[in-house]
Amino acid sequence: MSKLDPTSKPKIRFFFWLILCIYFFFQVYSLSTHPYGCRVIQRILEHCTPEQTTSILEELHASTEQLLQDQYGNYVIQHVLEHGKPEDKAQIVDSVKGKVLPLSQHKFASNVVEKCVQYATRQDRAVLIEEVCASSAADR
């Protein structure tokens, strides 16, 4: 499937994008926490251009801590970790740092922690693992 481009005519393309922006503006969190809406956000992230997904990703990043603990929102965050740009992955991993142990014990957030370890850079992966090991040593 190619990037979303309803037509090659610039005027129509502009209006299509404008309608899409108006519809999704400040709706990303509520869509991400909905059983079907989370799938819509994932497909938009897959098939729209970077220019079209920038504002959506900004809203996702603003709500990462809530979304990764949500029963549907965690799928959106996992999707960014699996398919997103390195800078978006890093931003999510940074939001998990310092909270790895409690998040890994959470029913939904634990899936995000697993993807963080799987898709983080080597350096970030080492930090996440060290955090768990340090927590375990402190509990002894």
C-alpha positions as CSV (number, residue, x, y, z in Angstrom):
1,M,0.0,0.0,0.0
2,S,1.4,3.4,-0.9
3,K,1.4,6.6,1.2
4,L,-1.9,8.3,1.6
5,D,-2.3,10.6,-1.4
6,P,-5.9,10.9,-2.6
7,T,-5.0,12.8,-5.7
8,S,-2.0,14.4,-7.3
9,K,-3.8,17.8,-7.6
10,P,-2.3,20.1,-5.0
11,K,-5.5,22.0,-4.1
12,I,-7.5,18.8,-3.5
13,R,-4.6,17.3,-1.6
14,F,-4.4,20.4,0.6
15,F,-8.1,20.3,1.5
16,F,-7.9,16.5,2.2
17,W,-5.1,17.1,4.6
18,L,-6.8,20.0,6.2
19,I,-10.0,17.9,6.9
20,L,-7.8,15.1,8.2
21,C,-6.0,17.5,10.6
22,I,-9.2,19.1,11.8
23,Y,-10.8,15.7,12.5
24,F,-7.8,14.2,14.3
25,F,-6.6,17.4,16.1
26,F,-6.7,16.6,19.9
27,Q,-8.4,13.3,19.2
28,V,-5.3,11.1,19.1
29,Y,-5.5,10.1,22.8
30,S,-9.2,9.2,22.7
31,L,-8.7,7.3,19.4
32,S,-5.6,5.5,20.8
33,T,-7.6,4.3,23.8
34,H,-10.5,3.0,21.8
35,P,-10.7,-0.7,20.6
36,Y,-11.0,0.3,17.0
37,G,-9.4,3.7,17.1
38,C,-6.1,2.3,18.2
39,R,-6.0,0.3,14.9
40,V,-6.9,3.5,13.0
41,I,-4.0,5.4,14.5
42,Q,-1.6,2.5,13.8
43,R,-2.7,2.4,10.1
44,I,-2.3,6.2,9.8
45,L,1.3,5.9,11.2
46,E,2.0,3.1,8.6
47,H,0.5,4.7,5.5
48,C,0.7,8.4,5.9
49,T,3.7,10.6,5.1
50,P,6.0,11.9,7.8
51,E,4.5,15.4,7.3
52,Q,1.1,13.9,8.0
53,T,2.1,11.9,11.0
54,T,4.2,14.6,12.8
55,S,1.3,16.1,14.8
56,I,-0.1,12.7,15.6
57,L,3.2,11.6,17.0
58,E,3.6,14.8,19.0
59,E,0.2,14.1,20.7
60,L,1.2,10.5,21.3
61,H,4.5,11.6,22.9
62,A,2.6,14.0,25.2
63,S,0.5,11.1,26.5
64,T,3.0,8.2,26.4
65,E,2.9,7.5,30.1
66,Q,-0.9,7.1,30.1
67,L,-1.0,5.2,26.8
68,L,1.5,2.6,27.6
69,Q,-0.7,1.6,30.6
70,D,-3.9,1.6,28.7
71,Q,-5.4,-1.7,27.4
72,Y,-5.5,-0.3,23.8
73,G,-3.1,2.6,23.9
74,N,-0.2,0.2,24.7
75,Y,-0.7,-1.3,21.2
76,V,-0.1,2.2,19.6
77,I,3.0,2.7,21.6
78,Q,4.3,-0.8,20.7
79,H,3.6,0.0,17.1
80,V,5.8,3.1,17.2
81,L,8.5,1.1,18.9
82,E,8.3,-1.5,16.2
83,H,7.9,0.7,13.1
84,G,8.7,4.2,14.1
85,K,11.7,6.5,13.5
86,P,14.7,6.1,15.8
87,E,14.0,9.5,17.5
88,D,10.4,8.5,18.3
89,K,11.5,5.1,19.7
90,A,14.1,6.9,21.8
91,Q,11.5,9.3,23.2
92,I,9.3,6.4,24.3
93,V,12.3,4.5,25.8
94,D,13.2,7.7,27.7
95,S,9.7,7.8,29.2
96,V,10.1,4.2,30.5
97,K,13.6,4.8,32.0
98,G,13.4,5.1,35.8
99,K,10.1,3.2,35.9
100,V,11.1,-0.2,34.4
101,L,10.3,-2.4,37.4
102,P,6.8,-1.0,38.2
103,L,5.9,-0.8,34.5
104,S,7.1,-4.4,33.9
105,Q,4.7,-5.5,36.6
106,H,1.7,-3.8,35.0
107,K,-0.7,-5.9,32.8
108,F,-0.5,-3.7,29.7
109,A,2.7,-1.6,30.2
110,S,4.8,-4.8,30.6
111,N,4.3,-5.4,26.8
112,V,5.7,-1.9,26.1
113,V,8.7,-2.5,28.4
114,E,9.4,-5.8,26.5
115,K,9.3,-3.9,23.1
116,C,11.5,-1.2,24.6
117,V,14.1,-3.8,25.4
118,Q,13.7,-5.4,22.0
119,Y,13.8,-2.2,19.9
120,A,16.0,0.2,22.0
121,T,19.5,1.0,21.0
122,R,22.2,-1.1,22.7
123,Q,23.1,1.7,25.0
124,D,19.4,2.3,26.1
125,R,18.9,-1.5,26.4
126,A,21.8,-1.7,28.8
127,V,20.3,1.1,30.9
128,L,16.9,-0.6,31.0
129,I,18.4,-3.9,32.0
130,E,20.7,-2.3,34.6
131,E,17.7,-0.6,36.1
132,V,16.0,-4.0,36.7
133,C,19.2,-5.6,38.0
134,A,19.8,-2.7,40.4
135,S,16.2,-2.9,41.6
136,S,16.6,-6.7,42.2
137,A,19.9,-6.2,44.1
138,A,18.3,-3.5,46.3
139,D,15.4,-5.8,47.2
140,R,17.8,-8.4,48.7
